[in-house]
Amino acid sequence: MHSDADSIAAAPVSELEPGLDQVQDPIQTAELYCTQSRWSEAIALCQQALEQQPNRVEAYVTWGNAQQAQGEIDRAIASYQAALRQDPRCSRAWVNLGSMFYRQGQLTQAISHYRQAISLDPDLTAAYWNLVLALKQQGLLDEAQVVAQQARDLKVRQQDAVALLVQGKQLAAQGNLEAALNCWQKAVALKPDGVEAYCQIGMALRHQGQASQGISWLEQALKLQPDCIPAHQQLCSILRDSGHFEAARTAVHQYSVLCGEQDPIMTAIYFISTCQVSGLNQIARSRLLELEARLESSMAQLTAIEIKALYANLLFSLPYLRDHLEQNFRLQQKIATAYANQISQPPSLTTGYALKSGRDPLGKPLKIGLISNHYNRHSVGWCSADIVGELAYQGAEIYLYCSGRLHRDDRTQQFEQVAKKLYEPSRYSDGVPQVPDIVQAIQGDQLDVLLDPDALSVPTNVEVLCQRPAPVCISWLGFDAPQISSQNYFLCDWQTHPQGREQYYIEQLVRMPDTFVAISGFEQQPVDPIALRRAYRISPDQTVYVCVAPGRKFSRELAWAQVEILKQVPDSLLIHKAFGDRSVFQSVYGEFCEAAGISRNRIKFLDRLATEEEHRKIYSLADVVLDSYPYNGGTHSLEALWFGVPLVTLRGEQFLSRMGYSFLHSVGISFGVADSWEDYIEYGVQLGRNLTLRTDIQHQLQQTKSLTHLAPLWNPARFSRNLYLALEKLCSGKT
C-alpha cells in the first residue's frame, strides 16, 4: 500500500498556485491596523493602495486618521483635503477635517465642516456632538442646544434600530425569516452604519436560497467593519458554493489576513474548504497539517462553535485530502468526542424502546425510518431510492424524515410513493431545523430502525442519531461514519471494510455480503455516439478518457497520472467535466502536459449540464473512466459501469478510497483496481492501447445487467433482502 507521503512525491510540485497570492483591499487592513495602533503599517498600506489607485478616497481618509493619531495635524489636514478633492461628498473627510481645525482653534472652519458632514450624512453621530462643542466654544448656545437635541433624537432612532435588531433575531430563531428580514431592513434604515443588521440580512437571504442577493449586504458590513467575522464567513461560503472561485479565494484570503490572529481555527477551516472546491487540494492539505498540529495543544480551549465547525467542515474535508486510516482516525476521534459531548442530551421521556431486548411481537414487519434532506436529485437520492422501494415491497413500513428544507423534484415522488409518512420540520432557527422536533417525531412513530443515508455529511442527522430515537440507528452510504456512538452502526461491505477495520471506528460495522449499495440502473438522454463525437470534433478511432472529478476530488497527483497515460497512448485525449475552477484545472493539466511534451489540446474541458440525464451522455463518448483518489467517485463510477465503460480506480485504505474497488468486485471485474499510481497508469495505458481488452470488459459489464447474470450491484431486491435480514438480527439483539 502507498502512503499519503508517497502520493505527494509521485508528481512534481510547483511553488505557487494561482489566486492565493493577492490580498483584496489593503485599506480594510489599514483600518484594522488603526484600531490596533499600528500606525506605520496602516500608512504603508495606504501608500500602497494609492500607488495602485491614485483616486482612492478611503486611502487618503485612513492615512489622515493615522497621521492625526500621531499628532501630525498639518499632514492629516492635507490628507483629508486630498480625499475631498477626489470626492467632495465624503462625509468622513469633512468631519475629520473639521476636527483638525477645531484642534487648531479655527472654530468657524470647524463648524462649517461639521455642518457639511451632517448635510451629506444625517446619521453621522460624531458630527453632531463635535458641532455642539464648537458652537458652545463660540458662544452660540441656542444653536448648540438645537443640534444637541438632534443628536439625542438620532440616538433614539439608533436605539430603536437596536431593538429591531433584537426582535429580528427572535423571529429568526422562531423560523420566521421574512419577518426577521423586515425588522433588520428597518434597523438599517434607522442606523445605516449598523454592521450586525447588514450581516443578519446577508445570512438570512442565504438561508432563503437567495445567496447572490446577500452578497451586497455582507460586503457593506465589511466596509463598515473590516474584521466582522460572521460577514467574512458568510461571504466566503456564498462565493465558494456559487462557483465564483477566484472571488472566493480572494475573500477567504482577506478573512485570513484580517481575522487570522483572533480567529485561527475558523479561518483555517474556511481556507481549506475554499481551496478544495477550487481544486487546490495541495494547498488545502498543507493548511490541514498546520491546523492539525495546532489542535494538538488547543482542543481544551475550543469554543462550541469551533468544535461544531471542525466536526461538520474539517472532518468532511479530511478524506479528500488524506488516505491514512490511523492518522485520520486520531483526528476524527479527537474532534468527534468533543462534538458528541457537546450535542449529547439527557434521555427523553419516550425511551421505552431502550429497555427492549428484542422485537415484540415476532414476525411483525419492521418499521424503518430514514433521515435525510436528499429525497431528490442528489447522489444519496439516486443511490438509495431503489433500495427503499424494495424494502417497502418486502413489507417494511417506511417512514421518511427531512433534516432540512426539502427541495422537491420528480425523484421525491419515488420516495413518497413507498412511504407511510414523510415528515418535514415546521420550525427552523436561523435556517436550521429544530433537532428536538425531529427526534420527537421519530420517537412518536416507534420505529425499529433509523437509517441515515447521509452519514457524517449532514450534522443534523448526526445530532438526531446521537439521541438514539430508535432502538437501532445506522449510518450509511453518503459518507464515512459519524464516529459518535458505539451503540450505533455503520453499513458497509467486506471490500470497503476488510477484516480489522473495526479498530478505526466508534460505530459497530455491519457488513453486507456483496456490496454496500445497489441500483436498478440510470436513465440517459438518447444520444447518437457517432454524432456526439463529431460534435466535439473527436474522431471515431481516438481513445477517449473521461474524468469527472470535481474540485474537491482533483489533485496534482491525479492530473499527473492522467497526463502520463495520455503520453503513452497515441492520439488519445482526456475529457474533464466537473464543478470547480476551470482555470486551476487548465493550469495544472497544462503544466504536466508541457513537462510530458504533449499538447494541451489533448485535454478538453466540458461544462456541467442541467440534468443528470444530459450529463450521462458523456459515457457514450468515453472509452475509459479514470477515477479520483483519495476520494473515489461514487455515483459517477456507478454510472460509468452501468453504461458499460471500463473503470480505472486507485484502491486506498479508507472507505471512500475503496468504493471503486467495491463496485468492480461486485460486477466480477478485477482489472483496473490499482494499488499505486504506477498501477493506475499501467491499467489506463493497457485499456487505451488494447481494443480487445476494452471490448471484453465492456461486454462483461453488459452481461452483468442481464437477468441470468445480474450482478449484486444492479440488484437492489437482493440487497434489500440481505439488509432486511441484517436489520431483523440487530433488532432481535443478535449479531
N, C-alpha and C positions, 0 to 999 in steps of 0.2 A: 504493500500500500504506500502511496505517496503521502507526504506530509504537506501541510499548508506552505511551509517554507520552500519545499521542492517546487510547488506550483508557482510561487512567486519567481523563483530562479529560472523557470522554464522559458521565460520570454524576456527580451531586452526591456529595460525600464528607462523612461525619459524623466528628466528632472522637473519638467514643468508641464502642467496640464492647462488647457485653455479655460479662461473665465474666472479664475480664482486669484488672480494677481492684481486685481484692481479694487480700490475702495470707493464706494459711492459717496458723494457729497462730503468732502472734508470739513465743510462748515458745521455740519451736525457734530462732528467730532470736536471741532474747535469750541463750540458752545458747551459741550460736555466738559472739556478741559477748563473752561472758565469757571464752571461750578466747583471744580476741584482746585482752583487757584494755580493752575498750570499755565501761567500767562505766556511765557515764551513759546511753549509748544502751540498754544492757540494762535498766536500771532504768525508763527511759521506756517501753519495750515492756511490761514487767511491769505498770506502772501502766495502760497502755492495755488490756491483757488483763483486768485486774481491773475496769476500768470496764464492760467488756462482760460478764464472767463473775465476779462477786464471790466465788464459791466455788472459784475455780481454784487448786487446791493447788500445782501446779507453779510458778505465778506467784509465790507467796509464797516458795517454796524458792529459786528463781532470784534473786529480789530479795534475799533474805538472803545468798546467795553473793556477789553484787556488793557488798553493804554490808560484809561481813566482809573482803573483799579490800581494801577501802579503809580498814580499821581501825575501822569503825563497829560495834563489837561489840554494844552495847546495842540498836541498831536491828536488827542481824541477829537477835539473840535474839527480839525482838518479831515479826519476820517469820516465823521458824521456828515460834514458838508459834502464830501465826495460821494457819499451814499445818496444824498438828496439831489446832487447833480444827475445821478443815474435814474433816480425815481423820486420825484417831488412828493409823492403820496406815501412815502414810507413813514408811518406814524412813529415807529420805534426810533428812527433817526431824529425826528422832530423833538420828541420828549427827552431823549438823552442829550441832544444838543442844548435844549432849554436848561437841563440840569447843570451842564458845564457853565453856561452863562450865569446861572444862579450862584454857583460856587465862586465865580469871579466877581460877584456883586453887581452884575449887569441885569438888574431886575426887569427892566422894560423889555429887553430882548428875551429874557427867560419867559415872561408872561406871554409874549407874542407866540413863542414857540410851543408853549403848553396848549394855548388855545387852538393853534393849528393842528396839533396832535389829536385833540379831542374832536375837532371837526372831521378829521379823517377816520378816527376810530372812537366812537362814542362809548365803547366798553373798556377803554384803557384806563383802569382804575388809578394807576400811579400818576397819570397826567392830571387828574382832578386834584388829588391831595398835594401834588407839587405846586399846582396853580394856587391852591388855598394858601400855602406857605408864602409864596411870592407876593400875593395880593396883601396879605397881612403885613409883610415887610414894608410894603409901600403905603400902608395905612388905608387901604381900600377894604375896610372891614365888612361893609354891607355886601359888597360883591363876593367877598370871601365866604360869607355865610350862605349865599345862594349856591355857590359852587360846592360848598361842603354838603349842603342838602342834596344836591345832585349826586354827589359821591355816595351818600348814605342810601339814596334810592337805588343806585346801581348795586350797592351791596345787598339790598333786599332782593333785587332781581337775581343776583347771583346765588343768594341763599335759596331762593325758590328753585333755581337750577339744580342745586344740590339735592333738594327734596325730590325733584322729578327724577334725578339720577337714582336715588334710593328706591323710589316707587317702581321705576323700570326694572331694577334688579329683582324686586319682589315678584313682579309679574312674570319675568323671565324664569324665575325659579318655579313658578306655577305652570310653566309651559305656554304662557300667553305671549308669544314673541311679537305679535302685531301690536298689542297694546304697549308692550315694553318699548318697541321702536318709536311709537308715538311720543312716549314720555321723554325718551332720550333726544329726539329731534327738537322737542320743545325746550329741553335743557340747553341744547346747543344754541337755539335762537336767543335765549336769555343770557347765556355765557359762552360766547364764541371761542373763548380760549380754554374751554373745559375739556381737557385731554381725555379723561375717562369716558365721557359721553361719546366722543368720536370713536373711541376704541370699542365700546359696547355695541355701537351701531354696526361697525365693521364685522364684529364677531357674530352678531345676530343675523345679519344678511348672509353670512357664510352658512350658518345653521339652517337657514331657509332655502338653501340651494341657489342663492344669488351672490355667489362669491365674488364675481367680477365687479359687481356694484359696491362691494365692501372695500375694494382697494383704495379708492379715493379717500374714504373716511379714515382708514388706517394710516395712509400717507399724511393726512392732515394732523392726526395725533402725533406722529413722529416729527412733523415740522414744529409742533408746539413743544414737544418733549422728546428730544432725540434718543434718550435712553429708556423709553417706555417699553418695557419687556413684553407685555401682552400684545401690543401692536406689532412689534417685531415678529413675534411667533406666528400670529395670525397671517401677517403679510407673507412671510416665508412659506407658510402652508398653502395659501391660495395660489401663489405664483408657481410653486412646485407641482401641485396637483392639477393645475390647469395647463401645464405644458409650456409655461414661459420659463424655460430652463435657465437661460443666461441671466434673466432678471432675478430669478430665484436665487441663483448663486451669488449674485451681487448683493441681494438683500440679506442673505444669511451671513455673508462675509461682514457686512456692515453691522449686523446684530452681534457678531463675534467681537468686532473691534470695539464697539460702544459698550457692550454689556458683558464681555467675556470674564472680566475680573470679578464682577459681582454675581454673575450667573454662569459659572463654568460648566455645570452639568447640562443645563438645558441648551446652552449654545452648542455644546459638543453634539448633543442628540440631533438638533436641527441641522447642524453642519453635515453630519454623517448621512442623514436621510436625504438631504438635498443633493449631495454628491451622488448618492446611489441612483436616484431617479434619473439623473442626467446621464449616468453611465460611467462616472468617475469613481469606480469602486476601489481603485488603488489608493486614492486619497482618503476615501472613507475608511478603508482598512487601517491606514496609518493613524487616523484620528480615533478609531476604535481602540487600538492598543494604548494610546495615551489616556483615554477615558478609563479603560480597564485598570491601568496602573493607579490612577487617581482613586478609584473605588476601593482599592486595597486598604487605604487608610481613612476613607471618609464615609463609609457606609453608615456609621452610627450618627453622623451629623446630617444626613439627608432629610429633606422635608417630605411630607406626604405627597406633594405634587411631583417632586423629583422621583420618588420611588415609583409612582404610577407611570410616569413618563419613561423611566428606564425599563419597566416591565412591558408597557404597551409598544414602545418605539424601538428601544435598543435591542430587546430580545427578538423583535420582529426582524430587525436588520441583520442580526448575528449570522444566521445560516446562509445568507447571501455572501458573506464576507469570509467565513472561515469554516472549514470542514475538519474539525478536530473534536472528537467526542469528549475527551477528558477536559480539555480547556473550556469548551463551550458549556459543559455541564457545571463546572465550578462557578462560572459566571451566572448561568441560569439559576442555579440553586441559591446563590447569594441574593440575587435580586428577587426571585420568586418567593423566597422565605420572608423577606421583608414585606413584600406585597401581600402575601397570604395573611400575615399578622395584621396588616392594615385593613383588609376587607372582611376578615372573619367577623361574624356576628353571633351573639348568643342564640342558642336554639330557639326556634319559634314554637308557638303553641301547637302547631299542626305537624307533629313529627312522630305520629304513631307508627308510621312505616319503619322507623329506625329500630323498633323492637321486634320486627318480624324476623323469624329465622327462615321462612320460606313463603311461597305464594299460597294463597288460600282463597278460593278452592283450586285444587289442581285441575288442569285441563281448560281453565278459562283463558280466552285469548289475551295475549299481552297487550297492555296499554302502553304504547310507545310514543313519547313526545320528542319533537325536535326543536331546538332553539337556534335561530339564525336570523339574519336580515337579508338572506340571499336566496329567497324563493323566487328567483327570476333569472334573467340572462347574466349570470355570473358563473365563474368556474365551479363554485360549490353547487349552484343550481343545476348546471349541466351534468355534473357527475353524480349527483345524489337522487335526482328525480325518479329515475328508473327503479332504483333500489327501494325507495319509499313506496312507489306504486306496487312493487312486488310484495313488500311486507303487508300492505293492505290486502292484496289479493289472497295472501295466505291466511287472512283472518285477523291480523293485528289491528287494533284500534289506533288510528294515527291522530295525534294532536300536534298542531304547529304553533309555535310561539315566536313572535318577532322580537328581536333585541335592538331594534332601531326602526326608523321610518321605512316602511316597505314601498319600494318603487315597483309598482305592479307592471307586468307585461304579459305576453302570451304564455310564458313559462309558469307564471304564478297560477294560472288556471289548472295546469297539470298537477300542481301540489294540492290545490283546494279540492279538486275532484275526488281525491282519495282520503281526505282528512275529515275527521268528525268535527274538528274545530280549528279555526285559525284566530289566534289571539294577537291583537295589536295594542300596544300600550297607549293609554289615553293621556298620561301625564309625563311631561318632559321638563327637565330642569336644564336650562342653557343648552337645549338641543339634545340632551342625553336622557333616555328613558329612566324612570324610577325603578331601580332593581327590586326593591321590596314588593312593588306591584306585580312584577313578573313572577317572582318567587311565590307570592300568594296565589296567583292564577294557576301555577303548575301544581302547587300543593292541593288546591281545591279539586283538581281533576284526578287525584290519587293515581298517578302514573306508576307503572312498574319500572320503566326505563326512561331516562332522558338522554338523548343523543345530541351532541354538539358537533355539527359538521364543519364549523369554522376553527375550532380549537383555539390556540393562543392568539390568532389574528384578530379576534374580536373580544376586547377586555370585558365588555358587558356580559358576554356568555360565561367567561371565566368567573366573574363575580357571582353569577347565578349558580354555577356548578359548585362553587366553594360552599354555598349554603346547603347543598345536597337536598334539593326539594323532591327528589325521587330516590327510592332505595338503591337503584343502580344508575350511576352517572358516567357517561362515556364520551370522551373527545375523539375526534376522527377527521380524517380526510383533508381539510383545508390548510392545515399547518401542523407543526410538531406539537407535542403535548404541552399542556399549560404548566406542568411542574409545580402543582399547587397542593394536591391532596392524595395521600396514599390510600384513601378509601375509594377513590375514583379509578377509572380505567382509560386506557388508550388503545384504540383499534388499529391493527396493523397486519402485516403478514411476515412469513419467515424470510422473505428476501429483503424487505426493508429493515427488519429487525431480527437478525440471526441470533442464535443462542448466545447468551451473555450480555445482551444489551440492557437487561433489567437494571444493572448497576448504574446506568446513566439516566434513570427515570424515577420520579417520585410516584407517578401513577403506575398501576399494575397493567402490564401489557396483555392484551387479548389478541392472539394471532389467528387470522383467518387461514384456512388450509391452502388456498390458491393465490389470492390477491387481495389487496386492501380496498379495491374498488372494482365495479363492473358497470358497463353501459351497454345499451342495446344499439348504439350507433349514433351518427351525426348526419344532419342534412347539409347538403351543399347546393349552392345556386347552380343550375345547369350551365355547363361550360363545354366548349369545344377545345380540347387541349392543343390542337394544332393551331387554331385561330388565336388562342391565348398566347402561345409562344410568338406567333407572328406579331401580335400587338405589342409585345415587349421587345421585339427585334432579337429574338433568340432562335437560333437555327435548330431544326429537328434533331441534329446529331450532337448538339452540345450537352455536356453533363451539367445539370443544374443542382447545386446545393442550396438548401434553404436553412436559414437561422431566424427564429422568431424570438430571440432573447431580448426582453425589454431592458431598459437602462439598469434596473436593479440586478439583473442576471448577466449583464455584459461585463467583460473584463478584458484586460490586455492579454492575458494568457489565452483566453478563448479566441480572440481575434488573431493572435499569432499562430495558433494551431490551425485555424481555418485557412489562413493565407498559405501556410506550409502545404496544406492539402492541394490548394489551387496550383501551387508551384509545381507539384508532381503529377498533376492531371492536366495534360494539354487541352486547350480550348474549353476548359470548364469555367464556370462562373458561380458566384455566390449571390443569392438574394437575401438581403437583411430587411426584415419588416417587423417593426416593434415600436412601442411607446418609449421615447427617450430623446435625448438631444442629438439630432442627426449630425450636427457639426462635430460633436465628440466622436460619434461612430466613424464618420468620414476621416477625421484626423487620425484616429488610432489605426484603422484599417489601412489608410494611406501610408502611414509611417512604415508598417510592416510590408506592404506591397513594394515600396521603394527599396527596403532592405533586401527583399527577396528577388528584386529585379523583374517584377511583373507589373502590368498596367493596372492602375486604379480602376479603370473602366471594367475590369472583370468582377467588380462588386457593384450590384445595383441596390438602391435603397427605395423601398416602396412605402407609400402612405398607408395608414390604417384605414379600414373601411367601416361603413356604418353598421353593418350587421355581421354576425358570426357566419351566416350562410355565404355572404360575399367573401369574407376573409378566407373561408375554406377552399376557395377556388385555387389558392396558391399551391395546394397539394397536387393539383393537376399539372402544375409547372415543374414540381420537384421530382428529382431522381433520388435524392438522399436528403434527409433532415439531419442536421448537426445540432445535437442537444447542448444545453448550457450546463455549467458547473461553477461553483459547488451547489447551486440550487437548480436541479433538473427542471425541464418542462413538465408540467402536469397535464392539463387539458390539451395543450398543443401537441404533446407527444402521443397522447391517446388519439387525437385527430389524425396525426400522420400515419399511425399504424392502422387505423380504421380505413383510411383511404389507400392502403397498400404501399406506403412509402417506407423504404428501409431507414432505420434509425441508428445513428452512432451516438452512444452515451458514455459518459465517464462516471464509473461507479466509485462512490466515495464511502465515507464512514457513516455519516449522519443520514437520518431518514430521507431528508429532502434531496440528498445526492444519490439516492438509491432507487428513486421512483422509476427512472428509465429502465434500469435493470429488472425491477419487479414486473413492469409491463411486458418486456421482451420475454422474460421467463414464463409469464402467463400464456403467451401465444406460442411457446415452444421454440424460441429462437435465442441462440447464444451468440451468434455473430453480431458484432457491433458493440459488445459490452467491454469497454476499455477499463484498465486499472491504472493507466498513466496517460499523460499527454502524448507520449510516443505511440502507445497503442491506439489512441484516439486518431492520430494522424494516419497510422497504417490502415486502420479499418476504413477511414474516409477515402484514402487513396485506392484501396482494393475495390471498394464499391464504385468508385468513379471510373476506374480503368476496365473492370471486368463486367461487361454487359450481361454475360451468362449468370454470374453470381447474383447480380442485381435482380435479374428477371426471376431467378429461382426464389429469392426471398419475397419478391412481390407476389409470386404465385402462392407461396406458402402462407403469406398474410391473407390473401383472398380465401384460401381454403379454411382458415380459422373462423371464418364467418358463416360457413355452411352448416346447416343443422346437424349433419352427420359428424362434423368435426368441430363443433362450436367450442371455441376456447373459453376458459373461465372469465377472461377479461371482457368478453362480449355476452356474458350470460348472467344478467342481474337476477334472474329467477333462482339460479343455483346459489349465487352469492347470498341472496336473501334467506334462502332455506338454511344455509350454514349459519348466517347471522342470527336467525330466529332461535336456532338450537343453542347457540352460544349464550344468547340473552336469557333463555329459559334456565340454563345451568347457573348463570350468575344470580338470577332471581331466586333460585331454589337453594342458594348457598353452596352449590357445587363448583369446583374449579376444573 
